[in-house]
Amino acid sequence: MSTALDAAATAGHLSGSSSYRRVVVALFAAGVATFALLYSTQALLPELAGQFEVTTTGSTLSLSLTTLGLGLALLVVGPLSDVVGRTQLIHLSLAASSVIAAGCALSPSWSALLVMRLLQGITLAGLPAVATAYLREELHPSTHARAAGLYVGGTALGGMTGRLLTGAVGEIAGWRWALAAAALLGLGCAVVVRTLLPPSQRFSPAPTGARALLHMSLRAVSDRGLLMLYGIGGCSMGVLVAVFNTLGFRLVDAPFNLGLGAASLVFLVYPLGTVSSAVFGRLADKHGRRAVLPLGCLLAISGVVLTLPSSLPAVVIGLALLTIGFFGVHGVASGWVPARAHAGGVATGQAASLYLFAYYLGSSVFGSLAGRIWTAAGWPGVVALATVLLAVTAGLALLLRRTPALGSTPHTPTTAGTRAPSGPTRCGPEPG
C-alpha cells in the first residue's frame, strides 16, 4: 500500500489532497442527487393539485410521504451501516432512487404516484444515513465541520436544482416530463459518485446482535446534548418545508399571480445555503459549534418575519435570510451529531440516523400542517408556525451552549457500555 494510502488509513484524508477532493466532490454530487429527487414535487404542488383534483393539503402528501418513508428507513439503514459499511449503501441508494424516480414519472394515478414517492423516500435513505459518519471516519479531524458544511451545501444545491428543474420543465411539458428530468439528473450524479468516491478505509464494524443494537440505541437517546440536536433538526427542517410547501400557492395567487416556472425561481436563493453551510462549517472549526449555532437561528427568524408583506422583493430577501440561517444551523448540527456521538461512545451511524429521523419527521408533520394552516389562516398563519418552531430551535441552541462537551478523546462503542480509547483525535474545537 502506498504511503498516501497509509496516511489516509491512519489519520484520514487531509484538506488539499486529491483523495480529499474526491470525497468532497463525490458527496457533494450525492447530496445534489438525493435532495433533487426528494424535493422534485415541491415546485409542482399547484400543478399536481390541479391535474389530480386534490386539495392543497392533499398535494403536499407527495412530499410528506417521501420524507416520512426516508425518516422511517433511516432507523434501519443507519444501524445497518454501522455493521456492513458506508459506501455500499451510498451506491445502492443512488441507483435505486433514480430508478424509482423514473417510475414516478410513469405513475398512472394519484394513488400510484404517492406509493412511488413513499418508496422513493425509502430508497433515498442510504446517503443521508451514512454521509456524516463516512466524513467523520475518512477525513482528517481538522476538516470535519468544514467537510460536513460542504456536503450540506450539496444538499442545498440539489434542493434548488430539483425545484427549478421540475418547475421549468413542468410549466413547458407537464409534471411527468418534469419528474423524468429529475430522474436523469439523479442518474448522472450516481455515475459521478460511483467513479469518484473512495471506499472506506477507516470503518470498523459495530458489534452485531439484538442486545448490542438495543444497547447502542439506548445510548443514542440517553445523551441530553444529542436529544437537543435531534430537536433542532426536526424543528428547523419543519420551518423550511412549511414555508416552501405553501410558498408556491401564495405566489401563483393574487397579488403576485406568477406562473409555475416564475414562482419556482424563488428557489434561486438556495445557493446561499450552499455558501452559508460551508461558511458556518469553517466558523465552527474556528470558534466552536456552540458559538455559531444561535447565529443561524437569528438569521432564519429574521427571514421568516420579513416575508410577511405582500412585496416580492421582501419575500425574496426574507427567503434568502431563512435559507442562510437554516443551512447554517443544519450544517453545524448535522456535523455535531456524529462528533458528539463518537466522543460519548455512541455508534455514529445510529446517532446520525436518529438526527435525520427527527429532521424528516419534522418535515413530514409540519409540512402537511402548513397546508392546513395556509387554507385556514393564509400566509400570516404559516409565518406564525415557522416563528414558533424557530423559537424552539433557538432555545435548544442556547441550552446547548451550557451543555458540557463529552471530552476530546473519542471512544469506540461496546456492548458492555465501556469506552475504549482510540486516540486523541479532535473534531474542531469541541468534539462533543
HELIX and SHEET records of a PDB file:
HELIX    1   1 THR A    3  ALA A   11  1                                   9    
HELIX    2   2 SER A   18  LEU A   38  1                                  21    
HELIX    3   3 GLN A   42  LEU A   44  5                                   3    
HELIX    4   4 LEU A   45  PHE A   52  1                                   8    
HELIX    5   5 THR A   56  SER A   59  1                                   4    
HELIX    6   6 LEU A   61  VAL A   84  1                                  24    
HELIX    7   7 THR A   87  ALA A  105  1                                  19    
HELIX    8   8 TRP A  110  LEU A  124  1                                  15    
HELIX    9   9 GLY A  126  GLU A  138  1                                  13    
HELIX   10  10 PRO A  141  THR A  143  5                                   3    
HELIX   11  11 HIS A  144  ALA A  173  1                                  30    
HELIX   12  12 TRP A  175  LEU A  196  1                                  22    
HELIX   13  13 ALA A  210  ALA A  220  1                                  11    
HELIX   14  14 ARG A  224  VAL A  252  1                                  29    
HELIX   15  15 LEU A  260  SER A  264  1                                   5    
HELIX   16  16 LEU A  265  VAL A  269  5                                   5    
HELIX   17  17 TYR A  270  HIS A  287  1                                  18    
HELIX   18  18 ARG A  289  LEU A  306  1                                  18    
HELIX   19  19 LEU A  312  ALA A  343  1                                  32    
HELIX   20  20 THR A  348  ARG A  401  1                                  54    
SHEET    1   A 2 HIS A 411  THR A 412  0                                        
SHEET    2   A 2 ALA A 420  PRO A 421 -1                                        
END                                                                             
